Amino acid sequence: MATTQFDGNQLIAQLEGRTCPSCADGRLERGRYKGNEAVVCDTCETPRAQLW
């Protein structure tokens, strides 16, 4: 059985630049949230994904 290896950096790259689902004006950008690499809205600062 083949396994798929998940790369969190690929997830961040896919989310980066998308519109924020939490606010009307924001875009998702790579950043930090509580010390972790994350994708965060540039307007409302809501994290959409973070890597531990």
MILUM-528104 format. One record per atom (N, C-alpha, C): atom name; residue number from 1; x, y, z. Coordinates in steps of 0.2 Angstrom, whole numbers, plus 5000, padded with zeros to 4 digits. Layout:
# MILUM-528104
(r "CA", NUM, (X, Y, Z));
...
END
This chain:
# MILUM-528104
(r "N", 1, (5004, 4994, 5000));
(r "CA", 1, (5000, 5000, 5000));
(r "C", 1, (5004, 5006, 5000));
(r "N", 2, (5003, 5011, 4995));
(r "CA", 2, (5007, 5017, 4995));
(r "C", 2, (5004, 5022, 5000));
(r "N", 3, (5009, 5026, 5003));
(r "CA", 3, (5007, 5031, 5007));
(r "C", 3, (5009, 5038, 5004));
(r "N", 4, (5005, 5043, 5006));
(r "CA", 4, (5006, 5049, 5004));
(r "C", 4, (5009, 5053, 5009));
(r "N", 5, (5014, 5056, 5008));
(r "CA", 5, (5018, 5060, 5013));
(r "C", 5, (5015, 5068, 5013));
(r "N", 6, (5013, 5070, 5018));
(r "CA", 6, (5010, 5077, 5018));
(r "C", 6, (5015, 5082, 5020));
(r "N", 7, (5016, 5087, 5016));
(r "CA", 7, (5021, 5093, 5017));
(r "C", 7, (5017, 5099, 5019));
(r "N", 8, (5018, 5101, 5025));
(r "CA", 8, (5014, 5107, 5028));
(r "C", 8, (5016, 5113, 5024));
(r "N", 9, (5022, 5114, 5021));
(r "CA", 9, (5024, 5119, 5017));
(r "C", 9, (5020, 5120, 5011));
(r "N", 10, (5018, 5114, 5008));
(r "CA", 10, (5014, 5114, 5002));
(r "C", 10, (5007, 5117, 5004));
(r "N", 11, (5004, 5115, 5009));
(r "CA", 11, (4998, 5118, 5011));
(r "C", 11, (4998, 5125, 5012));
(r "N", 12, (5003, 5128, 5015));
(r "CA", 12, (5004, 5135, 5016));
(r "C", 12, (5005, 5139, 5009));
(r "N", 13, (5009, 5136, 5005));
(r "CA", 13, (5009, 5138, 4998));
(r "C", 13, (5003, 5139, 4994));
(r "N", 14, (4999, 5134, 4995));
(r "CA", 14, (4992, 5133, 4992));
(r "C", 14, (4987, 5138, 4995));
(r "N", 15, (4988, 5140, 5001));
(r "CA", 15, (4983, 5145, 5004));
(r "C", 15, (4985, 5152, 5003));
(r "N", 16, (4992, 5153, 5003));
(r "CA", 16, (4995, 5160, 5002));
(r "C", 16, (4992, 5163, 4996));
(r "N", 17, (4989, 5169, 4997));
(r "CA", 17, (4987, 5174, 4992));
(r "C", 17, (4979, 5173, 4991));
(r "N", 18, (4976, 5168, 4994));
(r "CA", 18, (4969, 5167, 4994));
(r "C", 18, (4965, 5173, 4998));
(r "N", 19, (4959, 5174, 4996));
(r "CA", 19, (4955, 5179, 5000));
(r "C", 19, (4953, 5175, 5007));
(r "N", 20, (4953, 5179, 5012));
(r "CA", 20, (4951, 5177, 5019));
(r "C", 20, (4944, 5175, 5019));
(r "N", 21, (4942, 5169, 5022));
(r "CA", 21, (4935, 5168, 5023));
(r "C", 21, (4932, 5171, 5029));
(r "N", 22, (4936, 5174, 5033));
(r "CA", 22, (4933, 5177, 5039));
(r "C", 22, (4932, 5185, 5039));
(r "N", 23, (4934, 5188, 5034));
(r "CA", 23, (4933, 5195, 5033));
(r "C", 23, (4932, 5197, 5025));
(r "N", 24, (4930, 5203, 5024));
(r "CA", 24, (4928, 5205, 5017));
(r "C", 24, (4934, 5207, 5013));
(r "N", 25, (4939, 5210, 5017));
(r "CA", 25, (4945, 5213, 5014));
(r "C", 25, (4952, 5210, 5014));
(r "N", 26, (4952, 5205, 5018));
(r "CA", 26, (4959, 5202, 5019));
(r "C", 26, (4961, 5197, 5014));
(r "N", 27, (4968, 5196, 5013));
(r "CA", 27, (4971, 5190, 5009));
(r "C", 27, (4976, 5187, 5014));
(r "N", 28, (4976, 5180, 5013));
(r "CA", 28, (4980, 5176, 5017));
(r "C", 28, (4988, 5177, 5015));
(r "N", 29, (4992, 5177, 5020));
(r "CA", 29, (4999, 5178, 5019));
(r "C", 29, (5003, 5173, 5024));
(r "N", 30, (5009, 5172, 5022));
(r "CA", 30, (5013, 5168, 5026));
(r "C", 30, (5015, 5172, 5032));
(r "N", 31, (5015, 5169, 5038));
(r "CA", 31, (5017, 5173, 5044));
(r "C", 31, (5018, 5168, 5049));
(r "N", 32, (5018, 5171, 5055));
(r "CA", 32, (5018, 5167, 5062));
(r "C", 32, (5012, 5168, 5066));
(r "N", 33, (5010, 5163, 5069));
(r "CA", 33, (5005, 5163, 5074));
(r "C", 33, (5007, 5159, 5080));
(r "N", 34, (5007, 5162, 5086));
(r "CA", 34, (5009, 5159, 5092));
(r "C", 34, (5016, 5155, 5091));
(r "N", 35, (5020, 5158, 5088));
(r "CA", 35, (5027, 5155, 5087));
(r "C", 35, (5027, 5150, 5082));
(r "N", 36, (5022, 5149, 5078));
(r "CA", 36, (5022, 5143, 5073));
(r "C", 36, (5022, 5146, 5066));
(r "N", 37, (5025, 5143, 5061));
(r "CA", 37, (5024, 5145, 5054));
(r "C", 37, (5016, 5144, 5053));
(r "N", 38, (5013, 5149, 5049));
(r "CA", 38, (5006, 5149, 5048));
(r "C", 38, (5004, 5153, 5042));
(r "N", 39, (4998, 5153, 5040));
(r "CA", 39, (4995, 5157, 5035));
(r "C", 39, (4990, 5161, 5039));
(r "N", 40, (4991, 5168, 5039));
(r "CA", 40, (4987, 5172, 5043));
(r "C", 40, (4984, 5178, 5038));
(r "N", 41, (4978, 5180, 5040));
(r "CA", 41, (4975, 5186, 5036));
(r "C", 41, (4978, 5192, 5037));
(r "N", 42, (4980, 5196, 5032));
(r "CA", 42, (4983, 5202, 5033));
(r "C", 42, (4979, 5208, 5035));
(r "N", 43, (4973, 5207, 5036));
(r "CA", 43, (4968, 5212, 5038));
(r "C", 43, (4965, 5210, 5045));
(r "N", 44, (4962, 5204, 5046));
(r "CA", 44, (4959, 5203, 5053));
(r "C", 44, (4964, 5199, 5057));
(r "N", 45, (4969, 5196, 5054));
(r "CA", 45, (4975, 5192, 5058));
(r "C", 45, (4972, 5186, 5060));
(r "N", 46, (4967, 5183, 5057));
(r "CA", 46, (4964, 5177, 5059));
(r "C", 46, (4969, 5171, 5056));
(r "N", 47, (4971, 5167, 5060));
(r "CA", 47, (4975, 5161, 5057));
(r "C", 47, (4971, 5156, 5053));
(r "N", 48, (4973, 5154, 5047));
(r "CA", 48, (4969, 5149, 5044));
(r "C", 48, (4972, 5142, 5044));
(r "N", 49, (4979, 5142, 5045));
(r "CA", 49, (4983, 5136, 5046));
(r "C", 49, (4989, 5137, 5049));
(r "N", 50, (4991, 5133, 5053));
(r "CA", 50, (4998, 5134, 5057));
(r "C", 50, (5001, 5127, 5057));
(r "N", 51, (5008, 5127, 5057));
(r "CA", 51, (5012, 5121, 5057));
(r "C", 51, (5015, 5120, 5064));
(r "N", 52, (5015, 5114, 5067));
(r "CA", 52, (5018, 5113, 5073));
(r "C", 52, (5025, 5110, 5072));
END
